[in-house]
Amino acid sequence: MHFLISLIIMPRVNQHYRAFISYSHRDSKWAKWLHKALEQYHVPIDAFPPGESDKKSRSLSPVFRDRDELPASGSLADTIQEALEDSENLIVLCSPNSAASQYVNAEIEIFRNLKPENEQRVYALVVSGDPPGCFPPALVAGGAEPIAADARDEGDGKTDAKLKLIAGILGVGFDRLKRREATRQRNRLLAIVAVVCVVAVMTSFLALWALKAEKEATEQKVVAEQQRELAVESEKEATKQRDRAEEQTELAKKAAAEATKQKNVAEEQRGLAEKSAKTATAAKVIAEKQRELAMQSEKEAKDVLLFFNAKVLAAARPKQQDGGLGINATIREAIDAAEPQISNAFADQPKVEATIRSAIGTSYWYLGEARQAIPQLQRALALRVTELGPKDPYTLKSRTVLANAYQRAGRHQDALEMREKNLQIKKEVLGAKNEDTLTSSSNLAVSYRRAGRFKEAIALDQETLKLRTEILGAESPETISSMGSLASSYETLGRNKESLELREKVLQLFTKVLGKGHPDTLAAMQNLAHSYDIAGRAKEAQDLHKNTLALRIEVQGAEHPDTLRAKYNLANTYINAGQWKKAADLHEKTLESMIKVIGEENLETVATMNSLAYANWKTGRLAEGEKLYRRVIVLQKILTGEDFRYYYTQSLLGELLTDLKKYDDAQDFLLDGYNGMAEHAAKNNTAHSQLQYALLRLVNLYNAWGKSRSAEVWNKKHAAKEAAYEASKK
């Protein structure tokens, strides 16, 4: 039996941008500066001419820059296209690098062709090189050299260049904006000086008041003492003066009380003055601490950039020159060379080390190297838990990325445990109805499905769907995606009718909300075709796969990864229908394109190679099938290790070798395959049926080989396993 996989794609949500920054990634330092400068810039309220200020947005955010805005999954080209469509303006960073970049040139052409008015919304910023040599060809198409802001020191400088760009985007004069900016900076400085002066005057006044009150209290005390002495002397002198003396004494007591009162007031004023002084000191300490934190953050950012410049990007230098690996060095080689140096380079900077390891782990992930990504992501998570705490947003993000890597590497139990912990913390910190929490719920449902915990997966999917319907509405893309996830959970539990009904509804809603050609709609078509295939509705499945492929070619191009997946799924429906020649021809073309587009060492490429091997086998091209199966086994060991699927492929190759009458080789592969599958059976939901087929392959081998006794031994083992399985179900 041969098992086929249909690929399910989750939706993305677009966003509106004030500007799109097009640049060569060798100019990423300039792009980061400009991105931050534009999004943090607050337009002066009087920057616009009278009567226009309420017609224009005073915010330049958000601005699209691919490193910050691209999602962790999905199509790079598709996301760039959508971002260009959703951007009001295009800013081109001009340099020799961008002039030579086909991607920058393509982005300019795409933006100009989107709308006629976009021709006037393209702005150039010179960051290096001299015009016109630093301009991409598309920027000077038609022979006219664009008027560009020049951020170089010998040009406008960063500040004026930035203001020129902003003036162009806002549609105001540069001189007016520059004057208003200068006025705002001057007013801000004057306001700060005024506040400092007021505080100083108040503090001085309070101090003088306290000194004066203290002096008056002292004088009153002296007077009271004099009065008391006079009263005593009068009493000694004559009894007849007693009444008068007592009166004087009373006066003295009152004076003393007043003096005490004045003294208390003075003490209170002095306390207030001391409190003000302490407050000022505390404010100074806080300001100093904030300055130190800012300097530390800046230093960490510089250290990260320096490391990547010196240890990763330097790989393109000539061999043996400052860490160079040669001009043809790959990203993988550069990362491999840089990784061993991280621990020593950042022994006393754990936050920086965490950032770098997270970036390198993510790079391995995108290269399809999940097993290499895991140690980096584990170290990044451990550092962030120690330095930031288990509930910090960066820690939660590290845990999410590591769980995804575990799943890609086949470590499903590790992924499940990580996702359970992440969901628990997010519910505690963000609340059960937060969209980030709901995304973690969907991820955990996937892990439950892979672990065979189908009822828990369904319960979690149902809860997520209910909350998203309540919060976002029944027709939001996120809600529809949750509906699709629930359909997948139903399918794994064998509730195929409910799964099919949901997927039909998902396709209907996505078509209504996003349109027929949207990638999420196309993914829904693909998933529904898979449900038709399971339901035995082969003709409908095949027709829907054909329609999906035609639309993907039209919308995304013939060699887009999503288009190649659609070809893979259509070819597999041919296999299910026994149309071996059509399946082999389509899989062969698809494999050639996949190796070209996403590389040979990729799980999807390996799945296509596996299906082609099976189709060749069934068309009688046994030698070609054997060669492909042997290559699949090598690649599976590299990508996912010796897991259940690796040994299952060995069992398939053993069956093919039996047909070729290579009995010795067939025996080795069939025995290794069965034993390996049995060892990993607990981690596979369909292990029983696949193990039983592996036993039957051994029976068939020994019958074909003429070893009837061995065949009988394995046949009895097969019967015993089947009986035990049926008994366990009762």
Stockholm file with secondary structure:
# STOCKHOLM 1.0

chainA/1-730         MHFLISLIIMPRVNQHYRAFISYSHRDSKWAKWLHKALEQYHVPIDAFPPGESDKKSRSLSPVFRDRDELPASGSLADTIQEALEDSENLIVLCSPNSAASQYVNAEIEIFRNLKPENEQRVYALVVSGDPPGCFPPALVAGGAEPIAADARDEGDGKTDAKLKLIAGILGVGFDRLKRREATRQRNRLLAIVAVVCVVAVMTSFLALWALKAEKEATEQKVVAEQQRELAVESEKEATKQRDRAEEQTELAKKAAAEATKQKNVAEEQRGLAEKSAKTATAAKVIAEKQRELAMQSEKEAKDVLLFFNAKVLAAARPKQQDGGLGINATIREAIDAAEPQISNAFADQPKVEATIRSAIGTSYWYLGEARQAIPQLQRALALRVTELGPKDPYTLKSRTVLANAYQRAGRHQDALEMREKNLQIKKEVLGAKNEDTLTSSSNLAVSYRRAGRFKEAIALDQETLKLRTEILGAESPETISSMGSLASSYETLGRNKESLELREKVLQLFTKVLGKGHPDTLAAMQNLAHSYDIAGRAKEAQDLHKNTLALRIEVQGAEHPDTLRAKYNLANTYINAGQWKKAADLHEKTLESMIKVIGEENLETVATMNSLAYANWKTGRLAEGEKLYRRVIVLQKILTGEDFRYYYTQSLLGELLTDLKKYDDAQDFLLDGYNGMAEHAAKNNTAHSQLQYALLRLVNLYNAWGKSRSAEVWNKKHAAKEAAYEASKK
#=GR chainA/1-730 SS CCCCCCCCCCCCCCCCEEEEEECCGGGHHHHHHHHHHHHTCBCCTTSSCTTCGGGSCSBCCCEECHHHHSCSSSCHHHHHHHHHHTEEEEEEEESHHHHTCHHHHHHHHHHHHHCGGGGGGEEEEECSSCTTTTSCGGGGTTSCCCCEEECSTTTTHHHHHHHHHHHHHHTCCHHHHHHHHHHHHHHHHHHHHHHHHHHHHHHHHHHHHHHHHHHHHHHHHHHHHHHHHHHHHHHHHCGGGHHHHHHHHHHHHHHHHHHHHHHHHHHHHHHHHHHHHHHHHHHHHHHHHHHHHHHHHHHHHHHHHHHIIIIIGGGGSCTTSTTCCCTTCCHHHHHHHHGGGHHHHTTTCHHHHHHHHHHHHHHHHHTTCHHHHHHHHHHHHHHHHHHHCTTSHHHHHHHHHHHHHHHHTTCHHHHHHHHHHHHHHHHHHTCTTSHHHHHHHHHHHHHHHHTTCHHHHHHHHHHHHHHHHHHHCTTSHHHHHHHHHHHHHHHHTTCHHHHHHHHHHHHHHHHHHHCTTSHHHHHHHHHHHHHHHHTTCHHHHHHHHHHHHHHHHHHHCTTSHHHHHHHHHHHHHHHHTTCHHHHHHHHHHHHHHHHHHTCSSSHHHHHHHHHHHHHHHHTTCHHHHHHHHHHHHHHHHHHTCSCHHHHHHHHHHHHHHHHTTCHHHHHHHHHHHHHHHHHTGGGCTTHHHHHHHHHHHHHHHHHHHTCHHHHHHHHHHHHHHHHHHHHHHC
#=GC SS_cons         CCCCCCCCCCCCCCCCEEEEEECCGGGHHHHHHHHHHHHTCBCCTTSSCTTCGGGSCSBCCCEECHHHHSCSSSCHHHHHHHHHHTEEEEEEEESHHHHTCHHHHHHHHHHHHHCGGGGGGEEEEECSSCTTTTSCGGGGTTSCCCCEEECSTTTTHHHHHHHHHHHHHHTCCHHHHHHHHHHHHHHHHHHHHHHHHHHHHHHHHHHHHHHHHHHHHHHHHHHHHHHHHHHHHHHHHCGGGHHHHHHHHHHHHHHHHHHHHHHHHHHHHHHHHHHHHHHHHHHHHHHHHHHHHHHHHHHHHHHHHHHIIIIIGGGGSCTTSTTCCCTTCCHHHHHHHHGGGHHHHTTTCHHHHHHHHHHHHHHHHHTTCHHHHHHHHHHHHHHHHHHHCTTSHHHHHHHHHHHHHHHHTTCHHHHHHHHHHHHHHHHHHTCTTSHHHHHHHHHHHHHHHHTTCHHHHHHHHHHHHHHHHHHHCTTSHHHHHHHHHHHHHHHHTTCHHHHHHHHHHHHHHHHHHHCTTSHHHHHHHHHHHHHHHHTTCHHHHHHHHHHHHHHHHHHHCTTSHHHHHHHHHHHHHHHHTTCHHHHHHHHHHHHHHHHHHTCSSSHHHHHHHHHHHHHHHHTTCHHHHHHHHHHHHHHHHHHTCSCHHHHHHHHHHHHHHHHTTCHHHHHHHHHHHHHHHHHTGGGCTTHHHHHHHHHHHHHHHHHHHTCHHHHHHHHHHHHHHHHHHHHHHC
//
